[in-house]
Amino acid sequence: MASSSSFLVLTLFVLISWQAIASDPSPLQDFCVVDKNSPVLVNGFVCKNPMDVNADDFFKAANLDKPRMTNKVGSNVTLINVMQIGGLNTLGISLARIDYAPLGQNPPHTHPRATEILTVLEGTLYVGFVTSNPENKFLSKVLNKGDVFVFPVGLIHFQFNPNPYKPAVAIAALSSQNPGAITIANAVFGSKPPISDDVLAKAFQVEKNTIDWLRLSSGRTTTTKSYIA
């Protein structure tokens, strides 16, 4: 009897723990379309009256079949999340089309709230992610058209188009209505206000003028307050 009780307690603990660490909370009704006019702040968005919901709340003419212009690192991410489709609220999923110029990349970044599964639609991609401390193991793969790769939630990852002549296209599904993105270079060298040069020079084990050069080359400020006398 004691054994059965212990098993029941353990099972309940696992179920509660899983719900606590889930990326997005599970819905408690069929849907919870965003009420864009509500002033109430919650974790997610307030639901509009179900009687006011229509098919357009679950639709967007996103033209994801059309190529996009890429940025200075040679990529363009077209994200379809809860901000574009209000019906995604509480459903724990979003979508992105990623365009890569020849030799373009989606630079090292993380999604703090989502696992990503990526499918190559056109071209070739070199992809990878790094595990957490202390191992920091680097796992990478060359993907061709039709291949699929998974980036675990929160881990730093990237995609790079190694072809100097042809673009590449991928589609990604993410396990959150609002996965978020932290591009490592932008966060470290472009924070507002900027992180002190003293901190970054110590962290990267380089001279402070190297940090200034990195800020300048990325188009960001080079002036920071020193906290070391």
KOLPA-863500 format. One record per atom (N, C-alpha, C, O): residue in three letters; y, z negated, x. Coordinates in steps of 0.1 Angstrom, whole numbers, padded with zeros to 4 digits, always signed. Layout:
<pts>
AlaYZX/...
</pts>
This chain:
<pts>
Met-0012+0000+0008/Met+0000+0000+0000/Met+0013+0000+0009/Met+0022+0007+0006/Ala+0012-0008+0019/Ala+0024-0009+0028/Ala+0026+0004+0035/Ala+0037+0008+0037/Ser+0015+0011+0038/Ser+0016+0024+0045/Ser+0022+0034+0036/Ser+0031+0042+0040/Ser+0019+0034+0023/Ser+0024+0043+0013/Ser+0039+0040+0011/Ser+0047+0050+0010/Ser+0043+0028+0011/Ser+0057+0024+0009/Ser+0065+0029+0021/Ser+0076+0034+0020/Ser+0060+0027+0033/Ser+0067+0031+0046/Ser+0069+0046+0046/Ser+0079+0051+0050/Phe+0058+0053+0041/Phe+0059+0068+0041/Phe+0070+0072+0031/Phe+0078+0082+0034/Leu+0071+0066+0019/Leu+0081+0069+0009/Leu+0095+0066+0015/Leu+0104+0075+0013/Val+0097+0055+0021/Val+0110+0052+0027/Val+0114+0062+0038/Val+0126+0066+0038/Leu+0104+0066+0046/Leu+0107+0076+0057/Leu+0111+0089+0050/Leu+0120+0096+0055/Thr+0103+0093+0040/Thr+0106+0106+0033/Thr+0120+0106+0027/Thr+0127+0116+0029/Leu+0124+0095+0021/Leu+0137+0094+0015/Leu+0148+0095+0026/Leu+0158+0101+0024/Phe+0145+0088+0037/Phe+0155+0088+0048/Phe+0157+0102+0053/Phe+0168+0106+0056/Val+0146+0109+0055/Val+0147+0123+0060/Val+0155+0132+0051/Val+0163+0140+0055/Leu+0152+0131+0038/Leu+0159+0139+0028/Leu+0174+0136+0028/Leu+0182+0145+0027/Ile+0177+0123+0028/Ile+0191+0119+0028/Ile+0198+0124+0041/Ile+0210+0129+0041/Ser+0191+0122+0052/Ser+0197+0127+0065/Ser+0199+0142+0065/Ser+0210+0146+0070/Trp+0190+0149+0060/Trp+0191+0164+0059/Trp+0204+0168+0051/Trp+0211+0177+0055/Gln+0206+0161+0040/Gln+0217+0164+0032/Gln+0230+0161+0039/Gln+0240+0167+0037/Ala+0230+0150+0047/Ala+0242+0145+0054/Ala+0246+0155+0065/Ala+0258+0157+0068/Ile+0236+0162+0071/Ile+0239+0170+0083/Ile+0240+0185+0079/Ile+0243+0194+0087/Ala+0237+0188+0066/Ala+0238+0202+0062/Ala+0252+0208+0064/Ala+0262+0200+0062/Ser+0253+0220+0067/Ser+0266+0226+0070/Ser+0275+0226+0058/Ser+0286+0221+0059/Asp+0270+0230+0047/Asp+0278+0230+0034/Asp+0270+0222+0024/Asp+0258+0223+0023/Pro+0277+0215+0015/Pro+0270+0207+0005/Pro+0264+0217-0005/Pro+0269+0228-0008/Ser+0252+0213-0011/Ser+0246+0222-0021/Ser+0253+0222-0034/Ser+0259+0211-0038/Pro+0253+0233-0041/Pro+0260+0233-0054/Pro+0253+0225-0064/Pro+0241+0224-0064/Leu+0261+0219-0073/Leu+0255+0211-0084/Leu+0256+0218-0097/Leu+0253+0213-0108/Gln+0260+0231-0097/Gln+0261+0239-0109/Gln+0259+0254-0105/Gln+0257+0256-0093/Asp+0259+0263-0114/Asp+0256+0277-0110/Asp+0266+0282-0100/Asp+0262+0289-0091/Phe+0279+0279-0102/Phe+0289+0284-0093/Phe+0301+0274-0094/Phe+0302+0267-0104/Cys+0310+0276-0085/Cys+0322+0268-0085/Cys+0333+0277-0079/Cys+0337+0275-0067/Val+0338+0286-0086/Val+0348+0296-0082/Val+0361+0288-0078/Val+0365+0279-0086/Val+0367+0292-0067/Val+0379+0285-0063/Val+0391+0286-0073/Val+0393+0297-0079/Asp+0396+0275-0076/Asp+0409+0274-0084/Asp+0420+0275-0075/Asp+0424+0264-0069/Lys+0426+0286-0072/Lys+0437+0288-0063/Lys+0450+0281-0067/Lys+0459+0279-0059/Asn+0451+0277-0079/Asn+0463+0271-0084/Asn+0463+0255-0084/Asn+0472+0249-0087/Ser+0451+0250-0080/Ser+0450+0235-0081/Ser+0457+0229-0068/Ser+0454+0234-0057/Pro+0465+0218-0070/Pro+0471+0211-0059/Pro+0461+0201-0053/Pro+0465+0195-0043/Val+0450+0199-0059/Val+0440+0188-0054/Val+0434+0193-0041/Val+0429+0204-0040/Leu+0433+0184-0032/Leu+0427+0187-0019/Leu+0413+0180-0018/Leu+0412+0168-0020/Val+0403+0188-0016/Val+0389+0183-0015/Val+0382+0190-0003/Val+0388+0199+0003/Asn+0370+0185+0000/Asn+0363+0192+0011/Asn+0357+0204+0005/Asn+0346+0205-0001/Gly+0364+0215+0007/Gly+0361+0228+0000/Gly+0372+0231-0009/Gly+0384+0230-0005/Phe+0369+0236-0021/Phe+0380+0239-0031/Phe+0376+0234-0044/Phe+0364+0233-0048/Val+0386+0232-0052/Val+0384+0227-0066/Val+0379+0239-0074/Val+0383+0251-0072/Cys+0370+0237-0084/Cys+0365+0247-0092/Cys+0374+0251-0103/Cys+0381+0242-0109/Lys+0375+0264-0107/Lys+0383+0268-0119/Lys+0374+0266-0131/Lys+0361+0264-0129/Asn+0379+0266-0142/Asn+0372+0265-0155/Asn+0362+0276-0156/Asn+0365+0288-0155/Pro+0349+0273-0158/Pro+0339+0283-0159/Pro+0341+0294-0169/Pro+0337+0305-0169/Met+0349+0290-0180/Met+0352+0299-0191/Met+0362+0310-0186/Met+0363+0320-0192/Asp+0369+0307-0175/Asp+0379+0316-0169/Asp+0373+0325-0158/Asp+0380+0334-0153/Val+0360+0323-0155/Val+0354+0331-0144/Val+0350+0345-0149/Val+0345+0346-0160/Asn+0352+0355-0141/Asn+0347+0368-0144/Asn+0341+0375-0132/Asn+0341+0369-0121/Ala+0336+0387-0133/Ala+0329+0394-0122/Ala+0337+0396-0110/Ala+0332+0396-0098/Asp+0351+0397-0111/Asp+0359+0399-0100/Asp+0360+0387-0091/Asp+0363+0389-0079/Asp+0356+0375-0096/Asp+0356+0364-0087/Asp+0345+0364-0077/Asp+0345+0356-0068/Phe+0335+0373-0079/Phe+0324+0375-0070/Phe+0324+0388-0062/Phe+0314+0393-0057/Phe+0336+0395-0063/Phe+0337+0409-0058/Phe+0349+0411-0048/Phe+0359+0404-0050/Lys+0347+0419-0039/Lys+0358+0424-0030/Lys+0355+0438-0026/Lys+0345+0441-0020/Ala+0365+0447-0028/Ala+0364+0461-0022/Ala+0367+0460-0007/Ala+0379+0463-0004/Ala+0358+0456+0001/Ala+0361+0453+0015/Ala+0360+0465+0024/Ala+0365+0464+0036/Asn+0355+0476+0020/Asn+0354+0488+0028/Asn+0347+0485+0041/Asn+0351+0490+0052/Leu+0336+0477+0041/Leu+0329+0474+0053/Leu+0321+0486+0059/Leu+0316+0484+0070/Asp+0321+0497+0052/Asp+0315+0509+0058/Asp+0325+0517+0067/Asp+0321+0526+0073/Lys+0337+0512+0067/Lys+0348+0519+0075/Lys+0350+0513+0089/Lys+0350+0500+0089/Pro+0351+0521+0099/Pro+0354+0515+0113/Pro+0368+0508+0113/Pro+0377+0512+0106/Arg+0369+0499+0122/Arg+0382+0491+0124/Arg+0387+0494+0138/Arg+0380+0497+0147/Met+0401+0492+0139/Met+0407+0492+0152/Met+0404+0479+0159/Met+0403+0469+0153/Thr+0401+0480+0172/Thr+0397+0468+0180/Thr+0410+0463+0187/Thr+0420+0469+0189/Asn+0408+0450+0191/Asn+0419+0443+0198/Asn+0418+0445+0213/Asn+0411+0454+0218/Lys+0426+0437+0221/Lys+0427+0439+0235/Lys+0414+0436+0243/Lys+0412+0440+0254/Val+0405+0428+0237/Val+0392+0426+0243/Val+0382+0435+0238/Val+0370+0435+0242/Gly+0386+0444+0229/Gly+0377+0455+0225/Gly+0368+0451+0213/Gly+0356+0456+0212/Ser+0373+0443+0204/Ser+0365+0440+0192/Ser+0373+0437+0180/Ser+0385+0435+0181/Asn+0367+0438+0168/Asn+0374+0434+0156/Asn+0364+0428+0146/Asn+0354+0434+0143/Val+0367+0416+0142/Val+0359+0408+0133/Val+0365+0409+0119/Val+0376+0403+0117/Thr+0358+0415+0109/Thr+0363+0415+0095/Thr+0354+0405+0088/Thr+0343+0407+0084/Leu+0360+0393+0085/Leu+0353+0382+0079/Leu+0355+0382+0064/Leu+0366+0383+0059/Ile+0344+0381+0057/Ile+0344+0379+0042/Ile+0339+0365+0039/Ile+0327+0363+0039/Asn+0348+0356+0037/Asn+0344+0342+0034/Asn+0350+0338+0021/Asn+0355+0346+0013/Val+0351+0325+0019/Val+0356+0319+0006/Val+0370+0323+0004/Val+0375+0323-0008/Met+0378+0326+0014/Met+0392+0329+0012/Met+0394+0343+0007/Met+0404+0346+0000/Gln+0383+0351+0008/Gln+0384+0365+0003/Gln+0376+0366-0011/Gln+0381+0374-0019/Ile+0366+0359-0012/Ile+0358+0359-0025/Ile+0357+0344-0029/Ile+0349+0337-0024/Gly+0364+0341-0040/Gly+0364+0327-0044/Gly+0351+0322-0050/Gly+0348+0310-0050/Gly+0342+0332-0054/Gly+0329+0328-0059/Gly+0320+0323-0048/Gly+0309+0317-0052/Leu+0324+0324-0035/Leu+0315+0319-0025/Leu+0316+0303-0023/Leu+0308+0297-0017/Asn+0326+0297-0030/Asn+0328+0283-0029/Asn+0315+0276-0033/Asn+0310+0278-0044/Thr+0310+0267-0024/Thr+0298+0258-0025/Thr+0285+0266-0023/Thr+0275+0260-0023/Leu+0286+0279-0020/Leu+0273+0287-0019/Leu+0268+0287-0005/Leu+0257+0291-0002/Gly+0276+0283+0005/Gly+0272+0281+0019/Gly+0268+0294+0026/Gly+0259+0294+0034/Ile+0276+0305+0024/Ile+0273+0317+0031/Ile+0286+0325+0032/Ile+0295+0325+0023/Ser+0286+0333+0042/Ser+0297+0343+0044/Ser+0292+0355+0052/Ser+0281+0354+0057/Leu+0300+0365+0054/Leu+0296+0377+0060/Leu+0307+0382+0069/Leu+0319+0380+0067/Ala+0303+0390+0080/Ala+0313+0396+0089/Ala+0308+0409+0094/Ala+0296+0411+0097/Arg+0317+0419+0094/Arg+0315+0431+0102/Arg+0322+0430+0115/Arg+0334+0426+0115/Ile+0315+0434+0126/Ile+0321+0433+0139/Ile+0320+0447+0145/Ile+0310+0453+0147/Asp+0332+0452+0149/Asp+0333+0465+0156/Asp+0336+0463+0171/Asp+0344+0454+0174/Tyr+0329+0470+0179/Tyr+0331+0469+0194/Tyr+0335+0482+0200/Tyr+0328+0492+0197/Ala+0346+0483+0207/Ala+0349+0495+0214/Ala+0340+0496+0226/Ala+0333+0487+0230/Pro+0339+0508+0232/Pro+0331+0510+0245/Pro+0335+0499+0255/Pro+0347+0498+0258/Leu+0326+0492+0260/Leu+0328+0480+0269/Leu+0336+0469+0263/Leu+0342+0460+0270/Gly+0336+0469+0250/Gly+0343+0458+0243/Gly+0334+0446+0240/Gly+0322+0447+0241/Gln+0341+0435+0238/Gln+0333+0423+0235/Gln+0339+0414+0225/Gln+0351+0414+0222/Asn+0331+0406+0218/Asn+0335+0395+0210/Asn+0333+0383+0219/Asn+0322+0378+0221/Pro+0344+0378+0225/Pro+0343+0369+0236/Pro+0337+0355+0233/Pro+0335+0352+0221/Pro+0333+0348+0243/Pro+0326+0335+0240/Pro+0334+0326+0230/Pro+0346+0324+0232/His+0326+0322+0220/His+0332+0314+0209/His+0322+0306+0203/His+0310+0307+0206/Thr+0326+0297+0193/Thr+0316+0289+0186/Thr+0320+0290+0171/Thr+0332+0293+0168/His+0310+0287+0162/His+0313+0285+0148/His+0309+0270+0145/His+0297+0267+0145/Pro+0319+0262+0144/Pro+0316+0247+0142/Pro+0308+0244+0130/Pro+0302+0233+0129/Arg+0308+0253+0120/Arg+0301+0249+0107/Arg+0290+0259+0103/Arg+0286+0258+0092/Ala+0285+0267+0112/Ala+0276+0277+0107/Ala+0267+0283+0118/Ala+0271+0284+0130/Thr+0254+0285+0114/Thr+0245+0293+0122/Thr+0248+0308+0118/Thr+0252+0311+0107/Glu+0246+0317+0128/Glu+0249+0331+0126/Glu+0237+0339+0129/Glu+0230+0337+0139/Ile+0234+0349+0120/Ile+0223+0359+0122/Ile+0230+0372+0122/Ile+0236+0377+0113/Leu+0228+0380+0133/Leu+0235+0392+0136/Leu+0225+0404+0136/Leu+0215+0403+0142/Thr+0229+0415+0130/Thr+0221+0427+0130/Thr+0229+0438+0135/Thr+0241+0440+0131/Val+0224+0446+0145/Val+0231+0457+0151/Val+0229+0469+0141/Val+0218+0473+0138/Leu+0240+0475+0137/Leu+0240+0487+0128/Leu+0241+0500+0137/Leu+0234+0510+0133/Glu+0249+0500+0147/Glu+0251+0511+0156/Glu+0253+0507+0170/Glu+0259+0497+0173/Gly+0247+0514+0179/Gly+0249+0512+0193/Gly+0240+0501+0199/Gly+0230+0498+0194/Thr+0245+0496+0211/Thr+0237+0486+0218/Thr+0246+0474+0221/Thr+0258+0475+0224/Leu+0241+0462+0220/Leu+0249+0450+0223/Leu+0241+0441+0233/Leu+0229+0439+0231/Tyr+0248+0435+0243/Tyr+0243+0424+0251/Tyr+0248+0411+0245/Tyr+0260+0409+0245/Val+0239+0403+0241/Val+0243+0390+0234/Val+0237+0378+0241/Val+0227+0379+0248/Gly+0243+0367+0239/Gly+0237+0355+0244/Gly+0244+0342+0239/Gly+0255+0343+0234/Phe+0237+0331+0241/Phe+0244+0318+0238/Phe+0239+0308+0249/Phe+0229+0310+0256/Val+0247+0296+0249/Val+0244+0286+0259/Val+0241+0273+0252/Val+0248+0269+0242/Thr+0230+0266+0256/Thr+0227+0254+0249/Thr+0236+0242+0254/Thr+0244+0244+0263/Ser+0235+0231+0247/Ser+0244+0220+0249/Ser+0240+0213+0262/Ser+0230+0215+0268/Asn+0249+0204+0266/Asn+0247+0195+0278/Asn+0235+0187+0276/Asn+0232+0183+0265/Pro+0228+0184+0287/Pro+0231+0187+0301/Pro+0224+0200+0306/Pro+0227+0204+0317/Glu+0215+0206+0298/Glu+0208+0218+0303/Glu+0217+0230+0305/Glu+0216+0237+0315/Asn+0226+0232+0295/Asn+0234+0244+0295/Asn+0226+0257+0298/Asn+0230+0265+0306/Lys+0214+0258+0291/Lys+0206+0270+0294/Lys+0212+0282+0287/Lys+0216+0282+0275/Phe+0212+0293+0294/Phe+0217+0306+0289/Phe+0206+0315+0285/Phe+0197+0318+0292/Leu+0206+0318+0272/Leu+0196+0327+0266/Leu+0203+0340+0262/Leu+0213+0340+0254/Ser+0198+0351+0266/Ser+0205+0364+0263/Ser+0195+0375+0260/Ser+0183+0374+0263/Lys+0199+0386+0254/Lys+0191+0397+0250/Lys+0199+0409+0249/Lys+0211+0409+0244/Val+0193+0421+0252/Val+0199+0434+0249/Val+0194+0438+0235/Val+0182+0439+0233/Leu+0203+0441+0226/Leu+0199+0445+0212/Leu+0202+0460+0210/Leu+0213+0465+0214/Asn+0193+0466+0203/Asn+0195+0480+0199/Asn+0197+0481+0184/Asn+0195+0471+0177/Lys+0200+0493+0179/Lys+0201+0495+0165/Lys+0189+0489+0157/Lys+0178+0492+0159/Gly+0192+0481+0147/Gly+0182+0475+0138/Gly+0177+0462+0143/Gly+0170+0455+0136/Asp+0181+0458+0155/Asp+0176+0445+0161/Asp+0185+0433+0155/Asp+0196+0435+0150/Val+0178+0421+0154/Val+0184+0409+0149/Val+0184+0398+0159/Val+0174+0397+0166/Phe+0195+0390+0159/Phe+0195+0379+0168/Phe+0202+0367+0161/Phe+0211+0369+0153/Val+0198+0355+0165/Val+0203+0343+0158/Val+0211+0335+0169/Val+0207+0332+0180/Phe+0223+0330+0164/Phe+0231+0321+0172/Phe+0232+0307+0165/Phe+0237+0306+0154/Pro+0225+0297+0171/Pro+0225+0284+0164/Pro+0239+0278+0162/Pro+0248+0280+0170/Val+0240+0270+0152/Val+0253+0264+0148/Val+0259+0257+0160/Val+0253+0249+0167/Gly+0272+0259+0162/Gly+0280+0252+0172/Gly+0279+0256+0186/Gly+0287+0251+0194/Leu+0269+0264+0189/Leu+0267+0268+0203/Leu+0276+0280+0207/Leu+0279+0289+0199/Ile+0281+0279+0220/Ile+0289+0290+0225/Ile+0281+0303+0226/Ile+0270+0303+0232/His+0287+0314+0221/His+0279+0327+0221/His+0289+0338+0222/His+0301+0336+0221/Phe+0284+0350+0225/Phe+0292+0362+0227/Phe+0284+0374+0223/Phe+0271+0374+0222/Gln+0291+0386+0222/Gln+0284+0399+0221/Gln+0293+0408+0230/Gln+0305+0408+0230/Phe+0286+0417+0237/Phe+0293+0427+0246/Phe+0286+0441+0244/Phe+0274+0442+0244/Asn+0295+0451+0243/Asn+0290+0465+0242/Asn+0289+0470+0256/Asn+0300+0473+0262/Pro+0278+0472+0262/Pro+0277+0477+0276/Pro+0279+0492+0278/Pro+0280+0497+0289/Asn+0280+0499+0266/Asn+0281+0514+0267/Asn+0296+0518+0270/Asn+0304+0514+0262/Pro+0299+0525+0281/Pro+0313+0528+0283/Pro+0318+0540+0275/Pro+0330+0544+0276/Tyr+0309+0546+0267/Tyr+0313+0558+0260/Tyr+0313+0557+0245/Tyr+0320+0564+0237/Lys+0304+0548+0240/Lys+0302+0548+0225/Lys+0305+0534+0220/Lys+0301+0524+0226/Pro+0311+0533+0208/Pro+0313+0520+0201/Pro+0300+0515+0196/Pro+0290+0522+0195/Ala+0301+0502+0191/Ala+0289+0496+0185/Ala+0294+0489+0172/Ala+0306+0485+0171/Val+0285+0486+0163/Val+0289+0479+0150/Val+0277+0470+0147/Val+0266+0473+0149/Ala+0281+0458+0142/Ala+0271+0448+0138/Ala+0276+0442+0125/Ala+0288+0442+0122/Ile+0266+0436+0118/Ile+0269+0428+0106/Ile+0263+0414+0108/Ile+0252+0413+0113/Ala+0271+0404+0104/Ala+0266+0390+0107/Ala+0267+0382+0094/Ala+0276+0383+0086/Ala+0257+0374+0091/Ala+0257+0365+0080/Ala+0258+0351+0086/Ala+0252+0348+0097/Leu+0266+0342+0080/Leu+0268+0329+0085/Leu+0266+0319+0074/Leu+0269+0321+0063/Ser+0260+0307+0078/Ser+0255+0297+0069/Ser+0266+0288+0064/Ser+0263+0276+0063/Ser+0278+0293+0061/Ser+0289+0284+0056/Ser+0298+0293+0048/Ser+0300+0305+0052/Gln+0304+0288+0038/Gln+0315+0296+0031/Gln+0327+0297+0040/Gln+0335+0306+0037/Asn+0329+0288+0050/Asn+0340+0289+0059/Asn+0336+0284+0073/Asn+0338+0273+0076/Pro+0329+0293+0080/Pro+0322+0289+0093/Pro+0332+0285+0104/Pro+0328+0277+0112/Gly+0344+0289+0103/Gly+0354+0286+0114/Gly+0350+0293+0127/Gly+0338+0297+0129/Ala+0359+0295+0136/Ala+0357+0301+0149/Ala+0366+0295+0159/Ala+0378+0294+0157/Ile+0360+0291+0171/Ile+0368+0286+0182/Ile+0365+0295+0194/Ile+0355+0294+0200/Thr+0375+0304+0197/Thr+0374+0312+0209/Thr+0377+0304+0221/Thr+0388+0298+0222/Ile+0368+0303+0231/Ile+0369+0293+0241/Ile+0382+0295+0249/Ile+0390+0286+0252/Ala+0385+0307+0254/Ala+0397+0310+0262/Ala+0409+0306+0254/Ala+0419+0300+0260/Asn+0410+0310+0241/Asn+0422+0308+0233/Asn+0424+0292+0232/Asn+0435+0288+0232/Ala+0413+0285+0229/Ala+0414+0271+0227/Ala+0418+0263+0239/Ala+0427+0254+0239/Val+0413+0267+0251/Val+0415+0260+0263/Val+0429+0264+0269/Val+0437+0255+0273/Phe+0432+0277+0269/Phe+0445+0281+0276/Phe+0456+0284+0266/Phe+0467+0287+0270/Gly+0453+0284+0253/Gly+0464+0287+0243/Gly+0466+0276+0233/Gly+0471+0279+0222/Ser+0462+0264+0235/Ser+0464+0253+0226/Ser+0479+0251+0224/Ser+0487+0254+0233/Lys+0482+0245+0212/Lys+0496+0242+0209/Lys+0497+0227+0205/Lys+0492+0224+0194/Pro+0504+0219+0213/Pro+0510+0222+0226/Pro+0499+0224+0236/Pro+0487+0221+0234/Pro+0502+0230+0248/Pro+0492+0233+0258/Pro+0486+0220+0264/Pro+0493+0210+0265/Ile+0473+0222+0268/Ile+0467+0211+0275/Ile+0473+0210+0289/Ile+0476+0221+0295/Ser+0475+0198+0294/Ser+0481+0197+0308/Ser+0474+0204+0318/Ser+0461+0205+0319/Asp+0481+0211+0328/Asp+0475+0217+0339/Asp+0467+0208+0347/Asp+0457+0212+0353/Asp+0471+0195+0348/Asp+0464+0185+0356/Asp+0449+0184+0350/Asp+0440+0183+0358/Val+0449+0183+0337/Val+0436+0182+0330/Val+0427+0194+0333/Val+0415+0193+0337/Leu+0432+0206+0331/Leu+0424+0218+0332/Leu+0421+0221+0347/Leu+0410+0225+0349/Ala+0430+0218+0356/Ala+0427+0220+0370/Ala+0415+0211+0374/Ala+0407+0215+0382/Lys+0415+0199+0370/Lys+0405+0190+0373/Lys+0392+0194+0366/Lys+0381+0194+0373/Ala+0392+0198+0354/Ala+0380+0202+0347/Ala+0373+0214+0353/Ala+0361+0215+0354/Phe+0382+0224+0357/Phe+0376+0237+0362/Phe+0375+0236+0378/Phe+0370+0246+0384/Gln+0380+0225+0384/Gln+0379+0224+0398/Gln+0386+0235+0405/Gln+0381+0242+0415/Val+0399+0238+0401/Val+0407+0249+0407/Val+0421+0243+0409/Val+0424+0232+0404/Glu+0429+0251+0416/Glu+0443+0247+0418/Glu+0451+0249+0405/Glu+0447+0258+0397/Lys+0462+0242+0403/Lys+0470+0243+0391/Lys+0476+0257+0390/Lys+0478+0262+0379/Asn+0479+0263+0401/Asn+0485+0277+0400/Asn+0475+0287+0395/Asn+0479+0297+0389/Thr+0462+0284+0396/Thr+0452+0293+0390/Thr+0452+0291+0375/Thr+0451+0301+0368/Ile+0454+0279+0370/Ile+0455+0276+0356/Ile+0468+0284+0350/Ile+0467+0290+0340/Asp+0479+0283+0358/Asp+0491+0290+0354/Asp+0489+0305+0353/Asp+0493+0312+0344/Trp+0481+0310+0363/Trp+0479+0324+0363/Trp+0470+0328+0351/Trp+0472+0339+0345/Leu+0460+0320+0347/Leu+0452+0323+0336/Leu+0460+0323+0323/Leu+0458+0331+0314/Arg+0469+0313+0322/Arg+0477+0312+0310/Arg+0486+0325+0309/Arg+0488+0331+0298/Leu+0492+0329+0320/Leu+0501+0340+0321/Leu+0494+0353+0318/Leu+0499+0362+0310/Ser+0482+0355+0323/Ser+0474+0367+0321/Ser+0470+0369+0307/Ser+0467+0380+0302/Ser+0469+0357+0300/Ser+0465+0358+0286/Ser+0477+0358+0276/Ser+0475+0357+0264/Gly+0489+0359+0282/Gly+0501+0359+0274/Gly+0505+0346+0269/Gly+0512+0346+0258/Arg+0502+0335+0275/Arg+0505+0322+0270/Arg+0514+0315+0280/Arg+0516+0319+0291/Thr+0520+0303+0275/Thr+0530+0296+0283/Thr+0524+0291+0296/Thr+0512+0288+0296/Thr+0532+0289+0306/Thr+0527+0283+0319/Thr+0534+0270+0321/Thr+0531+0264+0332/Thr+0541+0265+0312/Thr+0549+0252+0314/Thr+0541+0241+0307/Thr+0540+0241+0295/Thr+0537+0231+0314/Thr+0530+0219+0308/Thr+0535+0207+0316/Thr+0540+0208+0327/Lys+0534+0196+0309/Lys+0539+0183+0314/Lys+0528+0178+0323/Lys+0516+0178+0320/Ser+0532+0173+0335/Ser+0522+0167+0344/Ser+0521+0152+0341/Ser+0531+0145+0339/Tyr+0508+0147+0341/Tyr+0506+0133+0338/Tyr+0501+0126+0351/Tyr+0497+0114+0350/Ile+0501+0133+0362/Ile+0497+0127+0375/Ile+0510+0126+0384/Ile+0516+0136+0387/Ala+0513+0114+0388/Ala+0525+0111+0396/Ala+0523+0117+0410/Ala+0532+0117+0419/
</pts>
